[in-house]
Amino acid sequence: MDFFNYKRRFSSVVRIGNTPLGGNYPVRIQSMANVSTMDTNAAVHQAIRMIDAGAEYIRFTAQGEREARNLQNIREGLSDKGYATPLVADIHFNPAAADVAALYVEKVRINPGNYVDKARTFKTITYTDETYAKELQKIRDRFVPFLRLCRENNTAIRIGVNHGSLSDRIMSRYGDTPEGMVESCMEFLRICAGEKFDDVVISVKASNTIVMIRTVRLLVRTMETEDMNYPLHLGVTEAGDGEDGRIKSAVGIGTLLADGIGDTIRVSLSEEPEAEMPVARKLTNYISERISHLPVNTFTSIPYDPIYPPGRKSRTVNGIGGDYPPIVVSDRTNGNNTRNVAEPHDHNTANERLKPDWIYTTPENITDNRSMNYIIDAEKWDPRMKAYPCFSAQQKNRLMACRAKIKFIRLTYGELTNEMIDLLKTDQTVVVLLTSFHVNPVGEMRAFMLRLLDTECDAPVICCRAYNDEDAESVQIKAAADFGALFADGFGDGIMLSNHTHCCDAETLDGYMFGILQAARVRISKTEYISCPGCGRTLFDLQKTIAQVKAATSHMVGLKIGIMGCIVNGPGEMADADYGYIGAGRGRISLYKGKTCILKNIPEEDAVSRLIELIRKDNNAY
């Protein structure tokens, strides 16, 4: 796999009704219904909205055999209206429901964490090799008949591992780790391979983008060692809604698509399901532009391990680089200025927390506010200004003669000559503004970073990208996919995002940058919401609840709150959250603190206020 030049990973072809995936087929887009599977009319009409929006597979939850049987009625309802899009049954805790669903739909998703193993209880169990092998035999005894049933009915399967629902058995031996997620998947894949059942799609998902990225890469490597090439479904679970949901999804999915990994994707938003398809399509279209691009020629001898990426330790230049979190540089040139960034702020507002660290601007917009750090182009710079100069590669002689405390230089990979590297190593006051105009910017910027590693050059690097999009959503998706891949691999001491069409003002772009850094887990600046998209198991108004919780808690920096529709992934994802709001039944909610259930089965109408009380009690900053 080449992490500098885009090429899709080779995968086998899986037959899923009239829409096969893998091989040379395009990356497929899918979504999941959030209405009751027993409400045939609502299910049919929602599926049609998703299909018309671009969904190529539609998934329904099937809690039991009754729901699984009703998938036949949904299929017939869609067929009557002229729709033949493949349907997928989503199964948890109930292998008998999977058996029934296999008779009526084109694909069945099972969760290795609860297909045979009991629901996760977070208990550590000691296994000998013998007792562990007996547990694996239980899986085989139940799973093989299901595979034979699927073969008879031309039904594909998805082995879908979720970080939030690993079994206690896997947790006890492997821990809450990428290795544990991969092994949970491989146990089932080895059975499929032994039975020569090839219509298998796999997924390993997490709400933590870094865990998700590294686990998928580890799974690919593990499959390669065992001569497997099953296609992969990608997704970030519980990504949330709005801007944050789009950015978080694009960071996780976009990073892997840029690696050439992924045959089908779902962008899981806590919104109406038809809203997911345009986001997914924009992301796949953007990555597909890299097909057959001009090669990025690399000269690094450092091995690139995508599972444990090398990262890069830079020197510190006046708060940039070193152990400091990545900075945010706001581009206020070319008419991107909004209000005066030096105006006083209410320090309790989100705007203050998302205030950029540096401003790239023009001389006339520099104020006397000494708390602001300004960058201007070197040809307009004067030593008397309260600003620092930025040079081009062609101005390196002027840079060497400049006595400013901090100096910036704009570079592309092609300008990183041996002479330039010597300059960056010699002048300890220089910070690089790295940009790329290549159709594969991730590959070219990775090559730049690894060239610095190879030559032991520790100059800080601000990653810069400019886009020309007419809508804000496209900017979010493209920027998150490009920057997210770099920061997820430990590259970059800062970020600067520009958009030349001005569909977004500078403050909006600043918010995107903070969101990308948070999604990549390198700088936390606001509350994080781990919220699921909902499905037929959800028995409360998920979108309304998310809005209420956000309104009451969005000012709390660094807090993680999980809002989950049901018990399937709820407690598991709560392990990564400070507080959790989980559907426990119709009109009933359980509240968690970490992994611990604090309040159980409370009325839905009281749940948000009780959650706020719980947070207020524990957090003096509320």
ZAMARGU-4260 file (C-alpha; in steps of 0.2 Angstrom, whole numbers, plus 5000, padded with zeros to 4 digits):
<rodrens>
0) 5000/5000/5000 | 5007/5017/4995 | 5003/5031/5007 | 5010/5044/4995 | 5002/5040/4979
5) 4983/5036/4979 | 4978/5018/4974 | 4963/5008/4980 | 4966/4993/4989 | 4962/4977/4980
10) 4947/4968/4987 | 4936/4954/4982 | 4919/4956/4975 | 4904/4953/4986 | 4887/4950/4978
15) 4873/4960/4986 | 4857/4959/4976 | 4859/4970/4960 | 4873/4981/4968 | 4889/4972/4970
20) 4904/4980/4979 | 4922/4978/4980 | 4934/4975/4966 | 4933/4989/4953 | 4916/4994/4958
25) 4914/5012/4964 | 4914/5015/4983 | 4896/5012/4988 | 4885/5024/4999 | 4873/5017/5012
30) 4862/5023/5026 | 4851/5016/5040 | 4832/5019/5043 | 4827/5026/5060 | 4809/5021/5060
35) 4802/5006/5067 | 4805/4990/5057 | 4787/4985/5061 | 4780/5001/5053 | 4780/4995/5035
40) 4773/5011/5027 | 4785/5022/5036 | 4799/5011/5033 | 4795/5010/5014 | 4793/5029/5012
45) 4809/5033/5022 | 4819/5020/5012 | 4813/5029/4996 | 4819/5046/5003 | 4836/5038/5006
50) 4837/5030/4989 | 4832/5045/4980 | 4845/5055/4990 | 4858/5042/4984 | 4858/5027/4995
55) 4864/5011/4987 | 4860/5000/5002 | 4847/5003/5015 | 4849/4995/5033 | 4835/4991/5045
60) 4837/4985/5063 | 4829/4968/5067 | 4828/4966/5086 | 4819/4950/5085 | 4812/4937/5073
65) 4796/4947/5071 | 4805/4962/5064 | 4816/4951/5053 | 4800/4943/5045 | 4793/4961/5042
70) 4808/4965/5031 | 4799/4954/5018 | 4784/4966/5018 | 4796/4981/5017 | 4805/4973/5002
75) 4788/4970/4994 | 4782/4987/4997 | 4798/4994/4989 | 4796/4982/4974 | 4778/4988/4971
80) 4785/5006/4969 | 4799/5001/4957 | 4813/5000/4970 | 4825/4986/4970 | 4839/4993/4981
85) 4847/4980/4992 | 4841/4979/5010 | 4852/4975/5025 | 4846/4968/5042 | 4855/4974/5057
90) 4856/4961/5071 | 4862/4962/5089 | 4860/4949/5103 | 4849/4937/5092 | 4856/4925/5080
95) 4839/4918/5077 | 4833/4934/5070 | 4848/4934/5058 | 4843/4917/5052 | 4825/4924/5048
100) 4832/4940/5040 | 4843/4930/5028 | 4828/4923/5020 | 4821/4940/5015 | 4836/4953/5013
105) 4851/4954/5002 | 4863/4956/5017 | 4863/4953/5035 | 4875/4962/5047 | 4880/4953/5063
110) 4890/4960/5078 | 4904/4948/5084 | 4903/4956/5101 | 4885/4950/5104 | 4881/4936/5091
115) 4885/4922/5103 | 4894/4931/5118 | 4883/4939/5130 | 4881/4958/5131 | 4896/4967/5138
120) 4896/4970/5157 | 4914/4976/5159 | 4919/4961/5169 | 4936/4954/5168 | 4936/4935/5165
125) 4951/4924/5166 | 4952/4911/5152 | 4964/4897/5150 | 4969/4893/5132 | 4957/4878/5133
130) 4942/4887/5140 | 4945/4901/5127 | 4945/4888/5113 | 4929/4881/5119 | 4921/4899/5118
135) 4927/4900/5100 | 4919/4883/5096 | 4903/4889/5103 | 4904/4903/5090 | 4908/4891/5076
140) 4894/4879/5081 | 4881/4893/5079 | 4889/4903/5065 | 4892/4889/5052 | 4874/4885/5050
145) 4870/4903/5047 | 4883/4904/5034 | 4876/4889/5025 | 4858/4897/5026 | 4865/4913/5018
150) 4874/4902/5004 | 4857/4894/5000 | 4848/4911/4999 | 4862/4921/4990 | 4863/4932/5005
155) 4879/4942/5009 | 4884/4946/5027 | 4893/4960/5036 | 4904/4956/5051 | 4902/4973/5060
160) 4913/4976/5075 | 4910/4991/5086 | 4922/4998/5098 | 4907/5001/5110 | 4901/4982/5110
165) 4916/4971/5111 | 4912/4956/5122 | 4919/4953/5139 | 4929/4938/5132 | 4938/4949/5120
170) 4940/4963/5132 | 4947/4951/5145 | 4961/4944/5134 | 4965/4959/5122 | 4958/4974/5131
175) 4949/4989/5124 | 4961/4990/5110 | 4963/4990/5091 | 4970/4973/5093 | 4955/4967/5102
180) 4943/4974/5089 | 4953/4966/5075 | 4954/4949/5084 | 4935/4950/5087 | 4933/4952/5068
185) 4946/4939/5063 | 4938/4925/5074 | 4923/4926/5062 | 4933/4929/5046 | 4943/4913/5049
190) 4927/4903/5050 | 4921/4911/5034 | 4937/4907/5025 | 4936/4889/5031 | 4919/4887/5025
195) 4924/4895/5008 | 4910/4908/5011 | 4916/4923/5001 | 4901/4935/5001 | 4908/4944/5016
200) 4910/4963/5020 | 4918/4969/5036 | 4918/4984/5047 | 4927/4990/5062 | 4920/5006/5069
205) 4923/5018/5084 | 4917/5035/5089 | 4935/5039/5092 | 4943/5043/5075 | 4960/5038/5079
210) 4955/5021/5086 | 4944/5019/5070 | 4959/5023/5058 | 4972/5013/5067 | 4960/4998/5069
215) 4955/4997/5051 | 4974/4999/5045 | 4978/4985/5057 | 4964/4974/5051 | 4970/4976/5033
220) 4987/4971/5038 | 4981/4956/5048 | 4970/4950/5033 | 4985/4952/5021 | 4996/4940/5032
225) 4982/4927/5031 | 4979/4930/5013 | 4962/4938/5014 | 4955/4953/5004 | 4937/4955/5010
230) 4930/4972/5006 | 4928/4985/5019 | 4914/4996/5025 | 4919/5012/5034 | 4911/5023/5046
235) 4913/5033/5062 | 4900/5028/5074 | 4890/5041/5084 | 4898/5056/5075 | 4885/5068/5080
240) 4875/5081/5070 | 4878/5097/5060 | 4896/5103/5057 | 4904/5092/5070 | 4896/5076/5063
245) 4902/5080/5046 | 4920/5085/5051 | 4922/5070/5062 | 4916/5058/5049 | 4927/5066/5036
250) 4942/5065/5047 | 4940/5046/5050 | 4933/5040/5033 | 4942/5052/5023 | 4959/5047/5030
255) 4956/5029/5026 | 4949/5033/5008 | 4965/5043/5005 | 4975/5027/5010 | 4965/5018/4996
260) 4955/5008/5009 | 4936/5007/5009 | 4923/4999/4997 | 4907/5006/5005 | 4904/5020/5018
265) 4891/5027/5029 | 4892/5044/5036 | 4882/5042/5053 | 4873/5058/5057 | 4861/5062/5071
270) 4849/5069/5058 | 4836/5062/5046 | 4845/5048/5036 | 4843/5056/5019 | 4855/5070/5025
275) 4869/5057/5025 | 4870/5053/5007 | 4875/5070/5000 | 4889/5071/5013 | 4895/5054/5009
280) 4895/5057/4990 | 4905/5073/4992 | 4918/5064/5001 | 4920/5050/4989 | 4920/5061/4974
285) 4933/5072/4982 | 4945/5057/4985 | 4941/5049/4968 | 4949/5065/4959 | 4965/5057/4964
290) 4964/5042/4953 | 4979/5041/4941 | 4986/5057/4948 | 5004/5062/4944 | 5015/5053/4955
295) 5022/5060/4971 | 5041/5056/4971 | 5047/5052/4988 | 5065/5051/4994 | 5063/5046/5012
300) 5072/5031/5019 | 5061/5031/5035 | 5048/5017/5035 | 5030/5023/5037 | 5020/5012/5048
305) 5002/5018/5047 | 4996/5009/5062 | 5009/5017/5073 | 5014/5032/5063 | 5030/5040/5067
310) 5023/5057/5071 | 5036/5071/5072 | 5044/5081/5086 | 5048/5099/5081 | 5057/5113/5090
315) 5048/5127/5099 | 5047/5144/5091 | 5038/5156/5102 | 5024/5144/5107 | 5023/5135/5090
320) 5029/5117/5089 | 5037/5107/5102 | 5025/5101/5116 | 5012/5115/5112 | 4996/5110/5104
325) 4993/5114/5085 | 4990/5132/5083 | 4976/5139/5072 | 4980/5153/5059 | 4966/5163/5052
330) 4967/5169/5035 | 4960/5186/5034 | 4968/5191/5017 | 4958/5193/5001 | 4943/5200/5009
335) 4941/5186/5022 | 4941/5199/5036 | 4925/5199/5047 | 4924/5209/5063 | 4940/5216/5070
340) 4948/5201/5079 | 4955/5212/5092 | 4938/5218/5098 | 4935/5213/5117 | 4926/5196/5119
345) 4915/5189/5132 | 4927/5176/5139 | 4912/5164/5142 | 4907/5163/5124 | 4911/5150/5111
350) 4919/5164/5100 | 4932/5167/5113 | 4937/5149/5115 | 4938/5147/5096 | 4948/5163/5094
355) 4963/5160/5082 | 4981/5160/5089 | 4988/5169/5074 | 4981/5180/5060 | 4987/5180/5042
360) 4982/5198/5036 | 4987/5214/5027 | 4995/5229/5035 | 4980/5240/5036 | 4971/5227/5047
365) 4984/5226/5060 | 4979/5234/5076 | 4988/5239/5092 | 4981/5224/5102 | 4997/5216/5109
370) 4988/5200/5112 | 4986/5196/5094 | 5000/5188/5083 | 5000/5194/5065 | 5008/5187/5049
375) 5010/5197/5033 | 5018/5194/5017 | 5037/5199/5018 | 5036/5212/5004 | 5023/5222/5014
380) 5032/5220/5031 | 5041/5233/5040 | 5051/5230/5057 | 5041/5243/5065 | 5025/5233/5063
385) 5017/5223/5076 | 5018/5208/5064 | 5030/5195/5058 | 5035/5192/5040 | 5031/5177/5028
390) 5043/5174/5014 | 5042/5163/4998 | 5055/5150/4994 | 5061/5162/4981 | 5065/5175/4995
395) 5076/5164/5005 | 5090/5176/5004 | 5080/5190/5011 | 5074/5178/5025 | 5092/5174/5030
400) 5095/5192/5032 | 5080/5196/5042 | 5081/5199/5060 | 5063/5196/5065 | 5060/5186/5081
405) 5049/5174/5071 | 5050/5171/5052 | 5038/5161/5041 | 5041/5153/5024 | 5028/5146/5012
410) 5034/5130/5005 | 5028/5116/4994 | 5036/5098/4993 | 5044/5103/4977 | 5053/5117/4985
415) 5060/5106/4999 | 5078/5106/4992 | 5094/5101/5001 | 5098/5119/5002 | 5081/5123/5010
420) 5083/5110/5023 | 5100/5117/5028 | 5092/5134/5030 | 5078/5127/5041 | 5090/5118/5051
425) 5102/5133/5053 | 5089/5146/5057 | 5080/5142/5073 | 5067/5156/5071 | 5059/5149/5055
430) 5042/5141/5054 | 5036/5133/5038 | 5019/5136/5030 | 5017/5120/5021 | 5005/5120/5006
435) 5000/5109/4992 | 4992/5111/4975 | 4993/5093/4970 | 4977/5084/4967 | 4983/5072/4981
440) 4988/5084/4994 | 4988/5072/5008 | 5002/5061/4999 | 5012/5076/4995 | 5012/5084/5012
445) 5015/5067/5020 | 5031/5066/5009 | 5036/5083/5015 | 5035/5078/5033 | 5044/5062/5031
450) 5058/5071/5021 | 5060/5082/5037 | 5061/5067/5048 | 5073/5058/5036 | 5085/5073/5037
455) 5082/5077/5056 | 5075/5094/5052 | 5064/5100/5067 | 5057/5116/5060 | 5039/5118/5065
460) 5026/5116/5051 | 5009/5124/5049 | 4998/5114/5037 | 4989/5125/5024 | 4976/5122/5012
465) 4965/5133/5001 | 4948/5128/4993 | 4937/5135/4979 | 4920/5128/4985 | 4903/5137/4984
470) 4895/5129/4999 | 4901/5127/5017 | 4898/5108/5018 | 4910/5105/5004 | 4923/5115/5013
475) 4920/5105/5029 | 4922/5089/5021 | 4937/5092/5010 | 4947/5101/5024 | 4943/5088/5037
480) 4948/5074/5025 | 4965/5082/5021 | 4970/5090/5037 | 4963/5075/5047 | 4974/5063/5038
485) 4989/5073/5043 | 4985/5076/5061 | 4979/5059/5064 | 4997/5053/5059 | 5005/5065/5071
490) 5010/5078/5057 | 5008/5097/5059 | 5011/5110/5072 | 4997/5121/5066 | 4983/5123/5053
495) 4977/5137/5041 | 4962/5135/5030 | 4957/5146/5016 | 4942/5147/5004 | 4944/5158/4989
500) 4925/5159/4985 | 4920/5167/5002 | 4906/5155/5005 | 4912/5155/5023 | 4918/5170/5032
505) 4934/5169/5042 | 4926/5166/5059 | 4917/5151/5051 | 4933/5144/5044 | 4941/5146/5061
510) 4928/5135/5069 | 4931/5122/5056 | 4949/5122/5060 | 4946/5120/5079 | 4933/5106/5074
515) 4946/5097/5064 | 4959/5097/5077 | 4947/5091/5090 | 4941/5077/5079 | 4959/5072/5076
520) 4961/5072/5095 | 4976/5084/5095 | 4968/5100/5102 | 4952/5100/5113 | 4943/5117/5113
525) 4924/5113/5116 | 4912/5100/5122 | 4912/5084/5112 | 4895/5075/5109 | 4895/5056/5105
530) 4878/5054/5098 | 4871/5040/5087 | 4861/5042/5072 | 4846/5033/5079 | 4838/5017/5072
535) 4822/5007/5074 | 4828/5003/5092 | 4827/5021/5097 | 4812/5025/5108 | 4814/5044/5111
540) 4816/5060/5100 | 4835/5059/5098 | 4837/5075/5088 | 4827/5085/5100 | 4837/5078/5115
545) 4853/5082/5107 | 4848/5100/5104 | 4843/5101/5122 | 4859/5094/5129 | 4869/5105/5118
550) 4860/5121/5123 | 4864/5117/5141 | 4882/5111/5140 | 4891/5118/5124 | 4901/5130/5134
555) 4910/5117/5144 | 4927/5114/5136 | 4933/5096/5135 | 4918/5088/5142 | 4912/5072/5132
560) 4894/5068/5133 | 4886/5052/5125 | 4868/5052/5118 | 4864/5035/5113 | 4847/5028/5107
565) 4849/5011/5114 | 4859/4999/5124 | 4869/4991/5109 | 4884/5002/5109 | 4878/5014/5123
570) 4888/5008/5138 | 4903/5004/5128 | 4904/5021/5120 | 4901/5028/5138 | 4918/5022/5142
575) 4925/5036/5131 | 4913/5049/5138 | 4911/5058/5154 | 4893/5056/5155 | 4880/5046/5145
580) 4862/5047/5141 | 4855/5031/5135 | 4838/5025/5129 | 4832/5011/5141 | 4815/5008/5135
585) 4800/5017/5128 | 4800/5034/5137 | 4814/5028/5149 | 4832/5034/5150 | 4847/5029/5160
590) 4861/5041/5164 | 4879/5036/5166 | 4895/5043/5173 | 4908/5034/5163 | 4904/5016/5163
595) 4893/5017/5179 | 4874/5019/5178 | 4870/5032/5190 | 4851/5034/5187 | 4841/5020/5179
600) 4825/5020/5169 | 4820/5038/5173 | 4806/5046/5163 | 4811/5054/5147 | 4804/5071/5151
605) 4815/5072/5167 | 4831/5065/5159 | 4839/5081/5152 | 4837/5091/5167 | 4843/5076/5178
610) 4858/5075/5167 | 4862/5093/5169 | 4860/5091/5188 | 4873/5077/5188 | 4885/5087/5178
615) 4883/5103/5188 | 4886/5093/5204 | 4902/5085/5198 | 4909/5100/5188 | 4913/5117/5196
620) 4915/5125/5179 | 4897/5123/5175
</rodrens>
